[in-house]
């Protein structure tokens, strides 16, 4: 038999050499296929692999495989290589960024065993799983957002019950102080309605943790809307502060209905607010109501409650009793942003 008959590269009529055909088949697949020595030295690699690892085909043979990978996955690659060198299949997740675009790969290392039972070479097939990885990341982020919103909702519901209980206790004390315990339900209902309006405004906002200031003010004082005017800077009120401000504004309005500008049709309340140097300043300016001859000799329960509410958020409150109407300035710490 002639020598040519024993060569691997045998040509048949109209067919390319077998070796060239195998190479063409390997280069046609999008998978990155590498043949490695047990120590990780590259023996061969298809076209997709050369592109992914940014290495010229002429430089493949003899190059170390792991250093061509991103440093963050070197450890996983060395571990997989060591396992494959013992005769077992190994797998690890990796990625490449040599082309200016991150591609995620599922890497499967399969050893080839010689007749003596020794690992002869290791075939590493890396499959592009970028689409699956990105979809999984989107799913994980979506689940995390759902869990965050669920936790926030549970927290808000618990807070709502806590605040409702506190409102009922405040209403009970107010009713007892005024000697009209039969008005307890009416007083409590008024406070809860104010809170309800505040919560409705907060939950209607794009960010449930914050609410736009003017929308919040208008919502809380909706029952007196025709007699109230609003002006101030555009700011977002954090939800917890909104709860306290809702009760405080409700108490101011209640006192005004009893004794101040809101007790007469001609009366008017102007609310102005601004934020400077980490402080929110709110001014409550009454006019058109009964003339104030002098400041009251003592404050009622409602006024004391207003002071307590201001103090509960680290704020201060100042009253000025002008003849034309009560003026109140509230200052509370206000988070940046």
N, C-alpha and C positions, 0 to 999 in steps of 0.2 A: 504494500500500500504506500502510495506516495505521501510525503510529509504534509502536503497541502490538505490531504484528506483528514489528517488528525488535528488540524488547527481549529480553534474555537470559532474564528471568524470565517464561517463557511458561507459562500454565496450560492444561492439557487437561482434558477432562471427568473429574472425580473425582481428578485428580493434583495433588500439591503443586508449587510452583515448582521448576524444575530446580536452582536454586542451593540451595534448602532441602533438597532430596533429597540432593545431594552432601554438604552439611554434616552431615546426619543419618547418612549412610554413614561419613563420616570420624570422627564422634563415637562410632560404634558399635564401632570397632576398639580393642582394648587397646593397639595400637602408639601411640607418641607421634609425631605427624606435625606437622612445622613447615615453613612456607614462609618462606625467608629472602632478603633482598637480598644481593648479593655481599659487602657489607661486614659481614654478620652481623646486620643489623637484622631483627627479626621482622615479617613481613607478615601471617601468620595461623598459628593453631595449633589443633589439635583439643582436645576435652575431656580426653582422657587426658594430653596434654601439659601442660595447665593444672594438672591435679592433681599430676603428677610434679614440676613446677617451682614449684608453690605460687604461682601468679599468677592473678589474676582475668581472665576473658576480655576484659573491657573495657580492660584495661591491656596486652594482648598487642601490638597493632599499634604499632610505633615503639620498642618496648623492645629493648635489646641482648640477644642470646641468650646469649653465652658467660658474662657475669657472673651469669646465673641458675644456672649449674652450680657444683658444688663446686670450690673453688680448686685442689685437687690435680690436676684434669683440664683446667684452662684451657689449658695449653700444648698438649696433644693436640688440643683442640677448635679452637684457633686455627690449628694446622698443617693440620688437615683442611679447615677453612674456606678457607684460602689456596689449597690444592690444588684444591678444588672451584671456586673463583673463576677458575681458569685453564682450566676446561672439562673437568676430569677428575673421575671419581668418587673419593671418599675414605671411609675407614672408621676408626673408633677405638672403643675400649672405654671406657665411662663408668659412672657410677652416680649415683643421686639419694638424698637422705636428708631431703627436705623434709617427708615425712609421718611422721617418727619411725621409719621403717623403711627400711633400706638396700635399694634395688632396683638391680640391675645391668642395664645396657643395652648392646646392640650398635648403634652409630650409623652409619648409611649416608647419606652426602651425595651427591646426584645433581644436577648442574647442568642447567638447561633453557636451551637455546640459541635465540636469536631468529634470524630470517631473515638477519641481517647477520653471524651467526657469533659474536655477543657473548653472554656469560652474562647471562641476563635475571633468573632467580631460581635459588635452590638449594633443593631439597626434601630435608629431613632426616627419615628414618624411623628411629626408635629402638625396638628390639624388646626386650622384657623377657626376659633370659637368666639371671635369678637362679638358677633351679633348676639349670641347667647349670653355672653358675659355682660354686655351693656343692658340687655333686657332684664337680666337678674338684678343688676344694680338699680335700674329704674323701679323694679318691683320692691326691692329692699327699701329704697327711699320712700316709696309710696306707703309701704307698711309702717315705716318709722313715723311718717307724717300722721297716718291714721292713729297710731298708738299715742302720739303726742297730743293730737286733738281729743282723743278719747280720754286721756288722762286729764287734760285741761278741763273738759266738760264735767268729769266726775268732781274735780276740785271746785269748779264753779257751783255745782249743785250743792256740795257740802257747805260751801261758803254761803250760799243762798239761804239754806236752812238755819245756819248760825246767825246770819244777819236778821232773818225773820224773827227768830226767837228773841234777839236783842231788842228789836223794834217793839215787840209785844211787851217786854219788860219795861221799856222806856215809856210806852203808852200807859201802862199800869201806874207807874210812878207819877206821870203827869196828871192822870185822872185823879189819883189820891191827893196830890198836892192841891188841886183845884177844888177838891171836895165834890167832884161830879163823877163818881165811879161808874154811873150808868152810861157815861159817854165813852167808856173804854173802847168799845168796839168801833165807834166812829173815829176816835183818835188813831187807833191802830190801823184802821183801813186807810186813812189818809196817808199815813207814813208808808204803808206798803204800796199804795198806788204810786207814790213818788219813786220808790225803789223800782217798781215794775217799769215805769217809764224810762228810768235810767238803764235798766237791763235791756229793754227793747232796743234802745239806741245803741248800746254797746254791741249787742248780738247782730244788729243790722249792718255794722261796720265791716269793711273788707278784712281788717285785722281785729279779731274778736278780743284781743288783749288791750286795744286802744279805741278811743272814740273821738271824733272831731269836736272841738270845744263848743262852737256855736250850736251845732246840732244837739249836743248834750244839754246845753242851757235851755234851749227852746223846748226840748222834750220834757225836761223836769218841770218847767214853769208853764207848760201848755195850758192848764186851766185858767191862767191869768194872762194869756198871750196878748190880748188886746191892750192891756195896761203895762206891758213890759217891753222895753227896748234893749237891744243887745249890740255891743260893739267891742271888738278886740282883735288880737292877733290870731293867726291860724296856727293852732297847736293841737296835738293829740293828747288826750287825757288817759293815763293808765287806768285799767279797769278797777283795781282796788281803791284808788283815789276817787274815781267817779262815784263809787258807792257812798263814800263819806260825804262828798260834795252834794250828792242828791238829797241826803237827809238834812244837811245843813241848810241848803237853799229852801227846802220844804219848810223848815222851822222858821226861817226868816220870812217866808211868804205867809205862813200861818200867823205869826205875830203881826205882820203888816195888815192882814185881813181883820184881825181883832182890834188893833189900835192905830194903824198907820195909813199909808197912802192907799193901800188896796181895800180899805174899809169904805171908800167912797168911789163913785163912778168916775169922778174927775181925777182921781189919784193916778200916779204913774211911778213906775220903778225903772231905773236905768241900770243896766249891768255893764260894767266895763272891765276888761281884763287884759293883762299883758304878762309876758315872761321875760325876766332879766336876771342874769347871773345866777341861774339855778333856782329862782323863786317865782312862783305864780302869785300874782296880785290880782284879787277880784274886788271891785268896788260895787257896793249896793247903794244906790242913791235914790231916795224917795222924795217925791214932791207932789203938791196938789192935794195932800191929805190934811187932816186936822192940824192946826198950828200947835207946835210944841212950845209951851211956855217955859218949861224947865226940864232937865233930865229927871227920870223917875227916881223916887227915893230908894227903891230897891228893885233888883231884877227878879222877874218871875222864873218859873221853872223852865220855860222855853228858852229864855236867854241863857240860863245856866247850861242847858243842854247844848246850845250852839257853841259855847265856850269849850265844853268837853269834847265836842266833835272836832273842833279846830285843833285842840291839843293832842287828840289821838293820832293825828298825822304830822305832828311836829310843827304845827302852824301857830300863828298869833292872830288875834282879832281885836280890832279897835273900833269903838262906836263914838260918833260925834252927833250930839242932839241939836241940830239946827232948827230954827223956827219953821223953816219950810219943809223939814222932814228929816228922818233918820238917815245918817250916812255910816256905812260899815265898810271897813277895809280888812280883808282877809289875806294873809300871806302864808303860803305853804311851800315846803321844799318841792321842787319840780325836777324830775330826771331829765337829763339832756336828751335831745332827739325827739 
